[in-house]
Amino acid sequence: MATTVQPRTGTKPAASLSNEEILRYSRHLIMPEVGMDGQLKLKNAKVLLIGRGGWARRSVCILPPPASAQLGLVDFDVVDFTNLQRQVTFGTSDVGKPKSEAARARLANLNPDIQIQSFETQLTSANALELFKDFDIIVDGTDNFPPRYLVNDAGILLGKPNVYGSIFRFEGQATVFGMPDGPCYRLPLSRTASAGAVPSCAEGGVLGVLPGNRRLDPGDGNDQANSWPRR
């Protein structure tokens, strides 16, 4: 089931910023590398974030402050007390609530101009292409191998970049797959990993600050070969 708040799908790209947006994003606008053109690209971006893991929840909080983009959230889980150690989107009062509902309230407070679509559903091969089609970038925040392969394959079919991140105990990885002439998720994982190949956070533990502290790899997959796979 999808719950939509102020949908922008089908609207014309924004060509300017309001006075309030100019003030909010002023630290971006004074940077020559960003400026007005860059900020407008951020404002018009459409990003779909999939999953319930710790790194996904850090990404949710990082995306809204710098841009009033359209953000889609795919998650069917509820907030658990153990999530609070690393998933900073949520607070104690959110325990027991659907994650998509709690995240939407948090994001609206961070940036009321952001356009949020919540999809309270599990990602499957039957709905992946439909969910992905209206978004520019897919952020893979899933926490096991089958949906990671699914995110990769659907992104490749639709030509959507796949921003990937994973954490395990004291280690973290981040990269981008599906770029033009770049690799996909299946390249470093030449052999399909089984669902239980790597312990989950519940089984192996994870350092709470890790989701917000990962390096971004250029995406060639080569220097990751010795440390893959990770969830």
N, C-alpha and C positions, 0 to 999 in steps of 0.2 A: 504494500500500500504506500502510495506517495503522498506526502503532505507538503504543500507548496506555500511559501510565503513570498509575496511580491515577485512572481516569476518574470524573467526577462527574455525567455526564449521567444524568438521571433521579432524582438524589438530592434530598432536601428542602433548601431554602436554609438555610444556617447561621444560627442565631438568637443566637449568642454567640461570644465570643473566648476562647481558652485563655489561661492566665497568660503563656505564652511570647509569644503574639500580642499581648497587651496591652503587654508590654515592647517588643516589636519595633516596634509601631505607635504608641508613646506620644506621639511628636511630632505625629502626626495627631490623636490622641484629645484632646489639650489644646487643639486649635483649635476654637473654637465653630462655624466653618463646616463642619467635618468631624464630629468627635465620634464616638460609638459608632454612631449611625445611618448616618453616611456611611461609616465603615470597614466596616460590615457589607455595605453596598451594593457596596463595592469587593471584599470577600471573595467575594460571590456573583456577581460579574460574570463573563461568559463572552465572551472576546475572541478573534477569529480574525485572525491576522496572515498576510498573503499576500505572498510575494515575497522577493527575495534582494538588494535594493538596500541602499545604505549607510544611508538613513534608516530602513529597516525594521529593520536590525540594531541601531541605536541604540534604537529603540522596544522591541525585544525585551528589552534590558537595563534599560530604564526601568520597564517594567510590573511585573516580579516584586517588587522591594523593597518597594513600599508596600502590597501586597495579595496574599493567597493565593488569587487568582482561578483560574478555569479558563482556560487559554491554549491555543489551537490554532495550529499552525505548518504552513503549506502551502509546501513548497519541494522541488524535485527536483534542485537544483544541488549541487555540491561546493565546498569551500573552496579558493580559489585564492590564491596568494601575494600577488597584487595587491589582494585584498580587505582585507588587514591594515592598509592605510593609513587606512581609515575605518570598517571594520566591526568595532567593538570587542567584539562577541560572541566573536570567534575569536582564537586565538593561533597562534603558529608551529607548534605540535605538531598543530594541527587541519588543516593543509594536506592536501588529498586526501580528507578525510572528508566524508560527506554533511553539508550544512549543518544539516539538521534534527536529526541525531544530535549534532553538536557543540554546537548551540544548546541542546538538551535538557540536556546535561551541565552547561553553563555556568549555565543557569537554576536547575537543582536545587541548585547551590552557592550561588547568590544567595538563594534562598528555597526550602527543602526542602518547604514546605507547599503550594507551587503545584501545580496539577493540569495536566499537560501532555499534549496529544494531538499527535502528529506525523503528518503526511500527506505521505509522500514521493511526490508526484504533481504533475503539471502541472495548473494550473487550466484547465478547458475548459468549453464550454457544456453538455457532457454531465454534468459532476459539480458545477458551481458551486452549484446550488440545494441539492443534498444536503449539500455541505460547509458551507454557510452556515446551514442550518436550525436547528441547536442552539446557535447563538451569538447574543449580543445586539448586538455591535458588530463591524464589519469594518474592519480597518486595512489600507489598500492600500499595500503596499510594493513593488509591481511597478515595472519600469523601462522599459516601452514601452507604446505606445498600445492595441493590441488587448486585452491583459488588463485595462487600466484601464477601458475601455468595458464589458468583461464584468463586472468587479467592480461597477461602477455599476449596470448593468442588473439583475443578480441581486439586488443590495441593494434596489433600488426595488421589484422584484416581491415581495420578502419583507418589506419595511418595515424594513430594517436600516440604521442610520446608517453612513456610509462615511467614515472618517477618512483623509483624503488628504494625502500629502506628496510633494514632488518637489525634486530638486536638480540644478543645472547650473553647473559651474565655480564662480563666486562667488555664485550666487543660490540661494535656497531659498524654497519656498512650503509652507504647510500650511493646511488648512481642513477643514470637515466638510460633507459632502453627504448628502442623503437625510433630512434632518430634517423634521418636520411643517411644511408650508407653505414649505419651503425649496427651493433649487434642486438639480439633480443635475449630475453631471460634464459632461453634454452641453450644458448651458446656456451656459457661457462658451465652449465649443468648438462654435459653431454649425455649423461645417463639420468633418466628420470628418477628423482628421489621419492622415496615412499613417505607416506604421511607421518610415520613415526621415526624417521631417520635422525632427527634432531630433537632433543627435549624441548618442550614448551617452557614458557616463563614460569608456569605453575609447577612444572616438574624440575626445572634446573635453576630457577631464580634469575633475577636481573637487577642490576644496580639502578636505583630510581632516577638518577640524573642522566643516565645514558641516552634516553630517547632524544634529548636536546643537544647532544654533543657527538655528531658523526661527521666525518669528512665526506665530501662529495667527490666521487671518482669520476674521471672524464667519460667513462662509459664504454671503454674498450674491453672490459671484462678480463684482461690478461693478468693484471697484478692481483686479482682477487682469486685466481684459480686455486691457490694452495689453501685458501681458507673457506671456500664454498663447500657444501651449501650451508646457508643460514636461513632461519625462518624470517 
